[in-house]
């Protein structure tokens, strides 16, 4: 069991649900306007299945990554990070393949239940669209490193992470609640997508040397380590700016009875401190092999940002109720 937990890469799980948390709490704070009447759209049942489905996708991706890199020999003695299950021999390739199939089935069932509880039989086209998205997400999670045409070996892993763990996670879950797109939510969705890509970029910076030897042409291998650092600065700094713009736009600090500044509504900036510390570490780094601890730091910082931003949203909702 310990080996399976390690193969699931628990430290990646908080990052994967960051978009779900923000999209869900936005639905709680900003109900749908139906004929000028706020309609409550958030419910815990949807939230639970959304979390379960996303965790399933992340674990599936981790299992598939272990399997794909393991059987291709990409996970070898040159790799810097912790040894993977197949690489170290604690889990066999056939056992991991079975785990991928089982996880795919369970994740698909969870996705179907999520879609059913969100749309029932009243929104058949929405159900079909999200069912297709769910199937694509499962296939994409597997095809990242598995198969002769695995897109992770061609540098498209960043795009997958951005789309599914940024845009689809945040905007998609909010749509499940509200049945509409709120375009201002694009800002935190892109921000979380950028930070999630940042974690992958760090991973690829750490493994650049071994990936190059294994013909795994990640973005880092293609552009080089120095350019990858600049790419990383862009991802993290842009995410911080986008979240701040989002906060200002929806007027977090607006007290409807006065113009007093309320820092509680900007409490999410606390998460900026570990992010800035992380950027300084990356900037000073001369040996990419030493970046492994930064993966956990960035992943946890992203999760912290999503939680604090959600609390800011709920705080803003409370202010509106009190002052209305």
C-alpha positions as a Markdown table, in Angstrom:
| # | Residue | x | y | z |
|---|---|---|---|---|
| 1 | Unk | 0.0 | 0.0 | 0.0 |
| 2 | Unk | 2.9 | 2.4 | 0.8 |
| 3 | Unk | 4.3 | 1.9 | -2.7 |
| 4 | Unk | 0.9 | 2.6 | -4.3 |
| 5 | Unk | 0.5 | 5.8 | -2.2 |
| 6 | Unk | 4.0 | 6.9 | -3.3 |
| 7 | Unk | 3.1 | 6.1 | -7.0 |
| 8 | Unk | 0.0 | 8.3 | -6.6 |
| 9 | Unk | 2.4 | 11.2 | -5.8 |
| 10 | Unk | 0.3 | 12.6 | -3.0 |
| 11 | Unk | 2.2 | 15.9 | -3.1 |
| 12 | Unk | 0.7 | 16.7 | -6.5 |
| 13 | Unk | -2.9 | 16.2 | -5.3 |
| 14 | Unk | -3.5 | 19.6 | -3.6 |
| 15 | Unk | -2.4 | 21.4 | -6.7 |
| 16 | Unk | -4.8 | 19.5 | -8.9 |
| 17 | Unk | -7.9 | 20.6 | -6.9 |
| 18 | Unk | -6.9 | 24.3 | -6.7 |
| 19 | Unk | -9.1 | 25.2 | -9.7 |
| 20 | Unk | -12.0 | 23.2 | -8.3 |
| 21 | Unk | -11.8 | 25.1 | -5.1 |
| 22 | Unk | -11.8 | 28.6 | -6.7 |
| 23 | Unk | -14.5 | 27.8 | -9.3 |
| 24 | Unk | -16.7 | 26.3 | -6.6 |
| 25 | Unk | -16.3 | 29.1 | -4.1 |
| 26 | Unk | -17.0 | 31.6 | -6.8 |
| 27 | Unk | -20.3 | 29.8 | -7.4 |
| 28 | Unk | -21.0 | 30.1 | -3.7 |
| 29 | Unk | -20.1 | 33.8 | -3.5 |
| 30 | Unk | -21.8 | 34.8 | -6.8 |
| 31 | Unk | -25.1 | 33.0 | -7.4 |
| 32 | Unk | -26.6 | 33.1 | -10.9 |
| 33 | Unk | -28.8 | 36.1 | -11.6 |
| 34 | Unk | -32.2 | 34.8 | -12.8 |
| 35 | Unk | -34.6 | 37.6 | -13.7 |
| 36 | Unk | -32.7 | 39.9 | -11.3 |
| 37 | Unk | -33.1 | 37.4 | -8.5 |
| 38 | Unk | -30.0 | 35.7 | -7.1 |
| 39 | Unk | -30.4 | 32.0 | -7.3 |
| 40 | Unk | -28.3 | 29.7 | -5.1 |
| 41 | Unk | -26.3 | 27.4 | -7.4 |
| 42 | Unk | -23.6 | 25.9 | -5.1 |
| 43 | Unk | -24.2 | 22.5 | -3.5 |
| 44 | Unk | -21.8 | 20.2 | -1.7 |
| 45 | Unk | -22.8 | 17.1 | -3.7 |
| 46 | Unk | -21.4 | 18.6 | -6.9 |
| 47 | Unk | -18.3 | 19.9 | -5.0 |
| 48 | Unk | -17.6 | 16.4 | -3.6 |
| 49 | Unk | -17.8 | 14.7 | -7.0 |
| 50 | Unk | -15.8 | 17.4 | -8.7 |
| 51 | Unk | -13.0 | 17.0 | -6.2 |
| 52 | Unk | -13.2 | 13.2 | -6.5 |
| 53 | Unk | -13.1 | 13.3 | -10.4 |
| 54 | Unk | -10.2 | 15.7 | -10.4 |
| 55 | Unk | -8.2 | 13.7 | -7.9 |
| 56 | Unk | -8.9 | 10.6 | -10.0 |
| 57 | Unk | -7.5 | 12.3 | -13.1 |
| 58 | Unk | -4.4 | 13.4 | -11.3 |
| 59 | Unk | -3.7 | 10.0 | -9.8 |
| 60 | Unk | -4.4 | 8.4 | -13.2 |
| 61 | Unk | -1.9 | 10.8 | -14.8 |
| 62 | Unk | 0.7 | 10.0 | -12.2 |
| 63 | Unk | 0.2 | 6.2 | -12.7 |
| 64 | Unk | 0.4 | 6.6 | -16.4 |
| 65 | Unk | 3.5 | 8.8 | -16.2 |
| 66 | Unk | 5.2 | 6.1 | -14.0 |
| 67 | Unk | 4.2 | 3.4 | -16.5 |
| 68 | Unk | 5.1 | 5.3 | -19.7 |
| 69 | Unk | 8.5 | 6.6 | -18.5 |
| 70 | Unk | 9.2 | 3.3 | -16.8 |
| 71 | Unk | 8.7 | 1.0 | -19.8 |
| 72 | Unk | 10.5 | 3.4 | -22.1 |
| 73 | Unk | 13.5 | 3.7 | -19.8 |
| 74 | Unk | 13.2 | 7.4 | -19.3 |
| 75 | Unk | 13.2 | 6.8 | -15.6 |
| 76 | Unk | 16.7 | 5.6 | -15.3 |
| 77 | Unk | 19.9 | 6.1 | -13.2 |
| 78 | Unk | 20.4 | 9.6 | -14.7 |
| 79 | Unk | 17.0 | 10.8 | -13.4 |
| 80 | Unk | 17.4 | 13.3 | -10.5 |
| 81 | Unk | 14.0 | 13.1 | -8.6 |
| 82 | Unk | 12.7 | 10.3 | -6.4 |
| 83 | Unk | 12.7 | 6.9 | -7.9 |
| 84 | Unk | 9.5 | 5.8 | -9.5 |
| 85 | Unk | 7.6 | 2.6 | -8.7 |
| 86 | Unk | 8.4 | 0.7 | -12.0 |
| 87 | Unk | 12.0 | 2.1 | -12.1 |
| 88 | Unk | 12.7 | 0.8 | -8.6 |
| 89 | Unk | 10.9 | -2.5 | -9.2 |
| 90 | Unk | 8.5 | -2.2 | -6.2 |
| 91 | Unk | 5.5 | -2.3 | -8.6 |
| 92 | Unk | 5.6 | -4.3 | -11.9 |
| 93 | Unk | 4.6 | -2.9 | -15.2 |
| 94 | Unk | 1.6 | -5.2 | -15.6 |
| 95 | Unk | 0.3 | -4.3 | -12.1 |
| 96 | Unk | 0.6 | -0.6 | -13.0 |
| 97 | Unk | -1.2 | -1.1 | -16.2 |
| 98 | Unk | -4.1 | -2.8 | -14.3 |
| 99 | Unk | -4.1 | 0.2 | -11.9 |
| 100 | Unk | -4.4 | 2.6 | -14.8 |
| 101 | Unk | -7.4 | 0.7 | -16.2 |
| 102 | Unk | -9.1 | 0.5 | -12.8 |
| 103 | Unk | -8.4 | 4.2 | -12.1 |
| 104 | Unk | -9.7 | 5.2 | -15.5 |
| 105 | Unk | -13.0 | 3.3 | -14.9 |
| 106 | Unk | -13.5 | 4.8 | -11.4 |
| 107 | Unk | -12.7 | 8.3 | -12.7 |
| 108 | Unk | -15.1 | 7.9 | -15.6 |
| 109 | Unk | -17.9 | 6.7 | -13.2 |
| 110 | Unk | -17.2 | 9.7 | -10.9 |
| 111 | Unk | -17.3 | 12.0 | -13.9 |
| 112 | Unk | -20.6 | 10.6 | -15.2 |
| 113 | Unk | -22.2 | 11.0 | -11.7 |
| 114 | Unk | -20.9 | 14.5 | -11.5 |
| 115 | Unk | -22.4 | 15.4 | -14.9 |
| 116 | Unk | -25.7 | 13.7 | -13.9 |
| 117 | Unk | -26.0 | 15.6 | -10.6 |
| 118 | Unk | -25.1 | 18.8 | -12.4 |
| 119 | Unk | -27.5 | 18.6 | -15.4 |
| 120 | Unk | -29.9 | 15.7 | -14.8 |
| 121 | Unk | -32.0 | 15.1 | -17.9 |
| 122 | Unk | -32.8 | 18.8 | -18.5 |
| 123 | Unk | -29.5 | 19.9 | -20.2 |
| 124 | Unk | -28.7 | 17.0 | -22.5 |
| 125 | Unk | -26.3 | 19.0 | -24.7 |
| 126 | Unk | -24.4 | 20.2 | -21.7 |
| 127 | Unk | -24.2 | 16.7 | -20.5 |
| 128 | Unk | -22.8 | 15.4 | -23.8 |
| 129 | Unk | -20.2 | 18.2 | -24.0 |
| 130 | Unk | -18.9 | 17.5 | -20.5 |
| 131 | Unk | -19.0 | 13.8 | -21.1 |
| 132 | Unk | -16.7 | 14.3 | -24.1 |
| 133 | Unk | -14.5 | 16.6 | -22.0 |
| 134 | Unk | -14.3 | 13.9 | -19.4 |
| 135 | Unk | -13.3 | 11.2 | -21.9 |
| 136 | Unk | -10.7 | 13.5 | -23.4 |
| 137 | Unk | -9.3 | 14.3 | -20.0 |
| 138 | Unk | -8.9 | 10.6 | -19.2 |
| 139 | Unk | -7.3 | 9.8 | -22.6 |
| 140 | Unk | -5.0 | 12.8 | -22.3 |
| 141 | Unk | -3.9 | 11.8 | -18.8 |
| 142 | Unk | -2.9 | 8.4 | -20.1 |
| 143 | Unk | -1.4 | 9.6 | -23.4 |
| 144 | Unk | 1.0 | 12.1 | -21.7 |
| 145 | Unk | 3.8 | 9.5 | -21.6 |
| 146 | Unk | 2.1 | 6.2 | -22.8 |
| 147 | Unk | 2.4 | 5.1 | -26.4 |
| 148 | Unk | 4.6 | 5.7 | -29.3 |
| 149 | Unk | 3.1 | 9.1 | -29.9 |
| 150 | Unk | 2.9 | 10.3 | -26.3 |
| 151 | Unk | 2.5 | 14.0 | -26.5 |
| 152 | Unk | 4.6 | 14.6 | -23.3 |
| 153 | Unk | 7.6 | 13.5 | -25.4 |
| 154 | Unk | 6.9 | 16.3 | -28.0 |
| 155 | Unk | 6.6 | 19.2 | -25.6 |
| 156 | Unk | 2.8 | 19.4 | -25.3 |
| 157 | Unk | 2.5 | 18.5 | -21.6 |
| 158 | Unk | 2.4 | 22.1 | -20.7 |
| 159 | Unk | -0.7 | 22.6 | -22.9 |
| 160 | Unk | -2.5 | 19.7 | -21.3 |
| 161 | Unk | -1.9 | 20.9 | -17.8 |
| 162 | Unk | -2.9 | 24.4 | -18.6 |
| 163 | Unk | -6.2 | 23.4 | -20.3 |
| 164 | Unk | -7.4 | 20.7 | -17.9 |
| 165 | Unk | -6.0 | 21.8 | -14.5 |
| 166 | Unk | -6.5 | 25.5 | -15.2 |
| 167 | Unk | -9.3 | 26.4 | -17.6 |
| 168 | Unk | -11.5 | 23.3 | -17.5 |
| 169 | Unk | -11.0 | 22.8 | -13.7 |
| 170 | Unk | -11.9 | 26.4 | -12.8 |
| 171 | Unk | -14.3 | 27.5 | -15.5 |
| 172 | Unk | -15.8 | 24.0 | -16.1 |
| 173 | Unk | -16.7 | 23.3 | -12.4 |
| 174 | Unk | -18.3 | 26.8 | -12.1 |
| 175 | Unk | -20.4 | 26.0 | -15.2 |
| 176 | Unk | -21.6 | 22.8 | -13.6 |
| 177 | Unk | -23.1 | 24.9 | -10.9 |
| 178 | Unk | -24.3 | 28.0 | -12.7 |
| 179 | Unk | -25.0 | 26.7 | -16.3 |
| 180 | Unk | -23.3 | 29.8 | -17.6 |
| 181 | Unk | -19.8 | 31.2 | -18.2 |
| 182 | Unk | -18.7 | 34.1 | -16.1 |
| 183 | Unk | -15.7 | 35.5 | -18.1 |
| 184 | Unk | -14.1 | 37.3 | -15.2 |
| 185 | Unk | -13.3 | 33.8 | -13.8 |
| 186 | Unk | -10.9 | 33.4 | -16.8 |
| 187 | Unk | -8.4 | 35.5 | -14.8 |
| 188 | Unk | -8.0 | 33.0 | -11.8 |
| 189 | Unk | -8.4 | 30.1 | -14.2 |
| 190 | Unk | -5.5 | 31.2 | -16.3 |
| 191 | Unk | -3.5 | 32.0 | -13.1 |
| 192 | Unk | -4.0 | 28.5 | -11.7 |
| 193 | Unk | -3.2 | 27.0 | -15.1 |
| 194 | Unk | 0.1 | 29.0 | -15.2 |
| 195 | Unk | 1.1 | 27.9 | -11.7 |
| 196 | Unk | 0.3 | 24.3 | -12.6 |
| 197 | Unk | 2.4 | 24.5 | -15.7 |
| 198 | Unk | 5.1 | 26.1 | -13.5 |
| 199 | Unk | 5.2 | 22.9 | -11.4 |
| 200 | Unk | 5.6 | 20.8 | -14.6 |
| 201 | Unk | 8.2 | 23.2 | -15.9 |
| 202 | Unk | 10.2 | 22.8 | -12.6 |
| 203 | Unk | 10.0 | 19.0 | -13.0 |
| 204 | Unk | 11.2 | 19.2 | -16.5 |
| 205 | Unk | 14.1 | 21.6 | -15.6 |
| 206 | Unk | 15.2 | 19.2 | -12.9 |
| 207 | Unk | 15.1 | 16.2 | -15.4 |
| 208 | Unk | 16.3 | 18.1 | -18.4 |
| 209 | Unk | 19.6 | 16.2 | -18.8 |
| 210 | Unk | 18.0 | 12.7 | -18.5 |
| 211 | Unk | 15.0 | 13.7 | -20.6 |
| 212 | Unk | 17.3 | 14.8 | -23.4 |
| 213 | Unk | 19.2 | 11.5 | -23.3 |
| 214 | Unk | 15.9 | 9.6 | -23.5 |
| 215 | Unk | 14.5 | 11.7 | -26.4 |
| 216 | Unk | 11.8 | 13.2 | -24.2 |
| 217 | Unk | 11.5 | 16.6 | -25.9 |
| 218 | Unk | 9.8 | 18.7 | -23.2 |
| 219 | Unk | 9.6 | 22.4 | -23.5 |
| 220 | Unk | 12.7 | 22.7 | -21.3 |
| 221 | Unk | 14.7 | 20.4 | -23.6 |
| 222 | Unk | 13.6 | 22.4 | -26.6 |
| 223 | Unk | 14.3 | 25.9 | -25.3 |
| 224 | Unk | 17.2 | 25.2 | -22.9 |
| 225 | Unk | 17.5 | 25.8 | -19.2 |
| 226 | Unk | 18.2 | 29.6 | -19.2 |
| 227 | Unk | 15.1 | 30.2 | -21.4 |
| 228 | Unk | 13.1 | 27.8 | -19.2 |
| 229 | Unk | 14.0 | 30.0 | -16.2 |
| 230 | Unk | 12.6 | 33.1 | -18.0 |
| 231 | Unk | 9.5 | 31.0 | -19.0 |
| 232 | Unk | 9.1 | 30.1 | -15.3 |
| 233 | Unk | 9.3 | 33.7 | -14.1 |
| 234 | Unk | 6.6 | 34.6 | -16.7 |
| 235 | Unk | 4.3 | 31.8 | -15.5 |
| 236 | Unk | 4.5 | 32.6 | -11.8 |
| 237 | Unk | 4.6 | 36.4 | -12.0 |
| 238 | Unk | 1.7 | 36.5 | -14.5 |
| 239 | Unk | -0.4 | 34.3 | -12.3 |
| 240 | Unk | 0.2 | 36.7 | -9.3 |
| 241 | Unk | -0.8 | 39.7 | -11.4 |
| 242 | Unk | -3.9 | 38.0 | -12.9 |
| 243 | Unk | -5.2 | 37.1 | -9.4 |
| 244 | Unk | -4.7 | 40.6 | -8.2 |
| 245 | Unk | -6.5 | 42.1 | -11.2 |
| 246 | Unk | -9.3 | 39.6 | -10.5 |
| 247 | Unk | -9.6 | 40.8 | -6.9 |
| 248 | Unk | -9.6 | 44.5 | -7.9 |
| 249 | Unk | -12.1 | 44.0 | -10.7 |
| 250 | Unk | -14.7 | 42.3 | -8.6 |
| 251 | Unk | -14.1 | 45.0 | -6.0 |
| 252 | Unk | -13.1 | 42.9 | -3.0 |
| 253 | Unk | -12.2 | 46.0 | -1.0 |
| 254 | Unk | -15.6 | 47.7 | -1.6 |
| 255 | Unk | -17.5 | 48.1 | 1.6 |
| 256 | Unk | -21.0 | 49.0 | 0.4 |
| 257 | Unk | -21.5 | 51.3 | 3.3 |
| 258 | Unk | -18.1 | 53.1 | 3.1 |
| 259 | Unk | -14.9 | 53.3 | 1.1 |
| 260 | Unk | -12.7 | 51.8 | 3.8 |
| 261 | Unk | -10.0 | 49.4 | 2.7 |
| 262 | Unk | -10.6 | 45.9 | 4.1 |
| 263 | Unk | -7.4 | 43.9 | 4.1 |
| 264 | Unk | -9.3 | 40.7 | 4.9 |
| 265 | Unk | -10.5 | 40.7 | 1.3 |
| 266 | Unk | -7.0 | 40.7 | 0.1 |
| 267 | Unk | -5.6 | 38.2 | 2.5 |
| 268 | Unk | -4.7 | 35.9 | -0.4 |
| 269 | Unk | -1.6 | 38.0 | -0.9 |
| 270 | Unk | -0.1 | 36.0 | 2.0 |
| 271 | Unk | 0.5 | 33.3 | -0.6 |
| 272 | Unk | 2.6 | 35.6 | -2.6 |
| 273 | Unk | 5.4 | 35.5 | -0.1 |
| 274 | Unk | 6.3 | 31.8 | -0.6 |
| 275 | Unk | 5.8 | 32.4 | -4.4 |
| 276 | Unk | 8.3 | 35.2 | -4.3 |
| 277 | Unk | 10.7 | 33.2 | -2.2 |
| 278 | Unk | 10.4 | 30.4 | -4.7 |
| 279 | Unk | 11.2 | 32.7 | -7.6 |
| 280 | Unk | 14.3 | 33.9 | -5.8 |
| 281 | Unk | 15.5 | 30.3 | -5.3 |
| 282 | Unk | 15.0 | 29.6 | -9.0 |
| 283 | Unk | 16.8 | 32.8 | -10.0 |
| 284 | Unk | 19.8 | 31.9 | -7.8 |
| 285 | Unk | 19.9 | 28.3 | -8.8 |
| 286 | Unk | 23.0 | 27.1 | -10.7 |
| 287 | Unk | 22.2 | 23.4 | -10.6 |
| 288 | Unk | 18.8 | 22.4 | -11.8 |
| 289 | Unk | 19.1 | 19.1 | -10.1 |
| 290 | Unk | 18.6 | 20.9 | -6.8 |
| 291 | Unk | 15.2 | 22.2 | -7.8 |
| 292 | Unk | 13.3 | 19.1 | -6.6 |
| 293 | Unk | 12.2 | 20.7 | -3.2 |
| 294 | Unk | 10.7 | 23.6 | -5.1 |
| 295 | Unk | 8.1 | 21.4 | -6.8 |
| 296 | Unk | 6.4 | 20.9 | -3.4 |
| 297 | Unk | 6.8 | 24.5 | -2.4 |
| 298 | Unk | 5.2 | 25.8 | -5.6 |
| 299 | Unk | 2.4 | 23.1 | -5.5 |
| 300 | Unk | 1.5 | 23.9 | -1.9 |
| 301 | Unk | 1.8 | 27.7 | -2.6 |
| 302 | Unk | -0.7 | 27.3 | -5.4 |
| 303 | Unk | -3.1 | 25.4 | -3.2 |
| 304 | Unk | -2.7 | 28.0 | -0.4 |
| 305 | Unk | -3.4 | 30.8 | -2.9 |
| 306 | Unk | -6.6 | 29.0 | -4.1 |
| 307 | Unk | -7.8 | 28.5 | -0.5 |
| 308 | Unk | -7.1 | 32.1 | 0.6 |
| 309 | Unk | -8.6 | 33.5 | -2.6 |
| 310 | Unk | -11.8 | 31.4 | -1.9 |
| 311 | Unk | -11.9 | 32.7 | 1.7 |
| 312 | Unk | -11.7 | 36.2 | 0.3 |
| 313 | Unk | -14.6 | 35.5 | -2.0 |
| 314 | Unk | -16.7 | 34.2 | 0.9 |
| 315 | Unk | -15.7 | 37.1 | 3.1 |
| 316 | Unk | -16.8 | 39.4 | 0.4 |
| 317 | Unk | -20.2 | 37.6 | 0.3 |
| 318 | Unk | -20.5 | 38.0 | 4.0 |
| 319 | Unk | -19.9 | 41.7 | 3.8 |
| 320 | Unk | -22.6 | 42.0 | 1.1 |
| 321 | Unk | -25.1 | 40.1 | 3.3 |
| 322 | Unk | -24.3 | 42.1 | 6.4 |
| 323 | Unk | -24.5 | 45.5 | 4.6 |
| 324 | Unk | -27.5 | 44.8 | 2.4 |
